């Protein structure tokens, strides 16, 4: 259980660094943390983060920029509203021009 807790905390520390108006994917975070193939674990961490102050969970999407985690927000449209407040455009539960606003921690952060 300790490893899981530490992994979740590592995920949260990366998520806190995502700039406003940008987004990243579960897989990109897993890859940055040296756990390539653990995107689902990142998703579990994000699901556990709701209600935790200072973790912008809305900025973590699937690899295509889809708001796949929206059902974990209350109400479900809250994820979209938060992203739109940050300047992202959303259409049909997907970030418009997702490539231009994608934030890759492996490129943006030093290890």
Protein Blocks (a to p, Z undefined) as FASTA:
>chain_A
ZZmmmmmmmmmmmmmmpcghiacdfklmmmmnopghilmmmmmmmmmmgopahiafklpc
cfkopafklmmpccfklmmmmmmmnopaceehiaehkllmpccfklmpcZZ
